[in-house]
Amino acid sequence: MYTRPVNRSIIDELSEHVTLRMSSYLEQAHDGKWIEHKSHSDYDLWFITAGSVKITIHGMEHIAAPGDVVFFYPDMPYTASATGELCQFIYMHFDFSISEQRRILEQFQLSGIVPGKRICEETALFISSYQRLKHGSVASGSPLYLKATLLLVISKILELHGQGLYNGEFLKDGQRNKTEGNLGVLQGVFQYVDANLHRPIRVHELASIAGVSEKYFISLFKKTLGITPGQYMNQIKMNRARDYLYEKKYTIQQIAGFLGYPDPFTFSKAFKKVYHVPPSKFE
């Protein structure tokens, strides 16, 4: 199987299947004697607010300064310590899933120290939201708002990675955790689907693109993305349908043809199942 570079746009395409769950969060301050040897079962972000933190992973030392964001993958052993008299940070443990795939972010090289100058606006919103929640009443602090700002931070890290402006340094390619499935193997499949939405696509075609048997492809796809190939193709068609409708340049019959539906009725039925309104009333 040939593995292509992973394109982060798949998370945008499947954003409606994304689930973000915050498990715990707290602000911590440590003196110069602090040292910690740990790993966590979920994703972990540290927002450095004062002092500097030295993080050692696989014998390599990394320094996180105020404003930086530290991104740990699940089950990643590390040693952390203060570099001066004091360090302070807010940590956030969370799960990020696409449908049933809880380790999707590990398909990207994100684990490392995100420079504060690259993510300062998003970090400021998160820290402000955390402080409001910690010190205020229900009226001034909201877990939902904190979750929204966390998603903004994660989205920004993915954006920086996609633009080539950030690449995590904690794990090199040979050390990366192996999740079930491999998103890189499916890059050609995603491109093929996008180029052939105007006609019916058979699963055996996609298996051939990935270079595996049809039976293995179905299993690989589900393990990698948490959804079936059929669910994926339907979601992509609905994404494109929504975009076409927003353009207000095409008739429903034309859009049905663009997306490989035999007639406007079949398209409208599929569209309504996802968006709960017919395409003629979509705004």
N, C-alpha and C positions, 0 to 999 in steps of 0.2 A: 504494500500500500504506500502511495506517495503522499507525504504530509505537506500541505501548503501552509504559508503563514496564516495566522488566525486574524480575522477581521472582526473588530468589535461591533460592526453594524448589526450583527445577528441579535445582540441584546436590544438594540433599538427596534428591530423588526418584531421581536417577541416581547416588547415591553408590557403588553397587556397580560402576559403570563408571569411577570416578575412579582415575587413576594419578598418583602423586606421585613424581618422580625428583629426587634431590639430585645436582647436578653438581659443585659445589665450595663449600667454606666455609673461612673463615679469620678470625682476629682480627687487626686492624690498628691501629697507633698512628701518629699523624702529628703533627709539630710545626706551629707557627703559619705556616710558609712553604708548607705543603702546598696544592697545587691540582691538580685532576684534571678532565680533559675526556674523557668516555667515553660509550658506550652499550653495552648487552649484548644478546646474542642470546636470552637466556632471562629469566625473572622473577628479580628481585633484591630481597632484603630486607636492610636494615641495622639491626642492633640497637645503638643508641647506648649505650655504657657509661660514657663519660667525656668531658667537654668538650662543645662544641656544633659542629654542622656546618652550614654555609650551602650550600644547594643552589639553583642557578639553572636554571630551565627556561623556555624561550620568553620570556626577559627578566624573569621574575618570580622574586623571591628568597623562599626559605623557610628557616626555622631549625629544626633538629632538636636537641632537648636530651636529656640523659641520661634513659633510660627510654623514649624515643620509638622507634617502628619506622618506617623509611622504606621505602616500597613503590615499586619501579620496574617499569614494564612493559618487555617486550622492545623493542629498537630505539628506545629513548627517549634522545636526546642530553641530557646534563646537564653542569653544571660544579659541582664540590664543592670546598669549602675549609674549613679550620679557622677558627673565629671568635676563638680565643684562642691560648694557648701550646701547647695539646695537645688532640687529640681522639682518641677510641678507639671502635671499633665492631667487631662481628662481622658479616660479610656471608655471605649464603647465596644461591647461584645454584640455581635449580630449575625444573623443568617441571611443570605441573599440567594434566592432560588429562581430558576425558571421551571415552573411546574414542579416536577418531582426531582429535578437535578439541583442539589443543594451546593455543589462545588463548582458551579459554572465559572466563577471568577478565577479559579486556579488554572483555567485554560489560557489566561493572559499573564504576562510577566509583570505583576503589579506589586508584589510584596517587596517593600523597601521603604525608604524615607522620601516622601514627596516634598520637594523644596517649598517653603512657605511662600516665596514670591510667586510661585505658579498657581497657588490655590488660596490666596489671602482672603478674597471676598467670600468664598464659600465657607472657609474656616471661621471667619468672623461671624457669619450668620449662625453657624452651628454653636459656637461658644456662647453667643448672646442668648440663643434659645435655651441652652443648658442652664445658664445662670438665672434666667427668668423662671425656669421650671424649679430650680433648686431653692431659690430665695423668695419666690413670689407665691401668690395664691393661684387658684384655678383660673381666675380671670386674666392673669398676666403670664402664666406659664402653661404650656400644653405639650403632653407627650406626642400628640399627633404632629404638632409643629416641629418638635425635635426630630421626629422620624422623617419629616419632609426635608429638613436641612441635612440630615444624614444621607438621604438619597441624593441630594444635590452634590454633596461631597464625593460620593462614590461615582456619580455620573461625570463629574469633573475629572477625576482620576482616570476614568476610562477614556474620556475625550483627550486628555494630555497624552495618554499612551497611544491612542490612535493617530495623533498628530506627530508622533515621534519626539515629543517634548519631555517624556518621562518613561523610564524603563526601570522596573524594580531591580535592586541589586542584591537582595537577600539570598535568592536562589538562582543559580545559573541554570541553563537548559538541562544539564546532566543531573541536577539535583532537584528539579521540580517534582512536586507530588504528582503521582499518576492517578488521575480521576478515571472513573469508568467511561470508556469511550474516548474519542479524540476529536476535538473540534476542527483541528487542522485537516484531518482526512476528509471532512465534509465541505471544505471551502469551495471546491469545484462543483459540488452538488448544489450549493446555494446559488452559485452563478448560473448554473444550467437551468434551475427552476425559474429564476428571474428572466432569463432569455426566452423561455418557452411557455409563458403563462397563457399564450393565445391558443393553446391546444392541450388536449388531455396528456398527462405525463404518467407513465407507468413506473411502478417501483423498481422493476428490473432495469430500467434505463438508469435510474439513480444509483443502483448497486453497481452497475457497470462503470459509471463515472468514478465511484469510490474505489473500484478495483476489488470488490468482495462479492460473495454470493448474496442472493436476495434475502435469504433467511438471516444471514449474519448482519446484513445491512440494516434490517428492521430493528434487530436487537441493539446494534451499535448506535443507531440514530436515537432510539428511546433512552438509552443509557447516557448519551452525550447531552441531549437537549431536554429530556424529561417529557417529550411529546412524540407522537408518531409522525412518520413522513407525511401521512395524509393530513393530520392536524396542522403541520407546518405549511404545507402547500395552500391549505384553505386560509390560514392566517395571512400569508403573503398576498393572496388574491384579494382578501378583504382590505388589507392595507392599501393596495393599489386602487381598489374601487373607491375607497374614501378619498384618496388623492385626486382621482379623476373627477369625482363629484365636486370637490372643493374648487377645481379649476373652472367649472361651469361652462365648459366648451363642448361637451360631448353629450349625446343622447344616451338614455339607459340602454337602448339597443346596441349602440356603438361600444359602450363599456362592457356589455355582456360579451361582445365579440372579441374585444381586446383580451379578455380574461378566460376565453375558451369555453364559455357557457353556450349551450345550443340555442337558447332563446332568452328574451328578457324576463320571462316568467320564472325560469329556473334560477337565473341570477338574482332576481328580486327576492325569491324565497330564501336563498342562501344568505343574502345580505341581511334580511330581516332577522334571521336566526341569530346573527352576531350582534347587530346594532339595535335590534328591537323596534326598528321603524323601517318601512320600505325605502328604497333609494330615492323615490320621488319626493319624500318628505324629509330627507336627511339635510341637516343644516350645520 
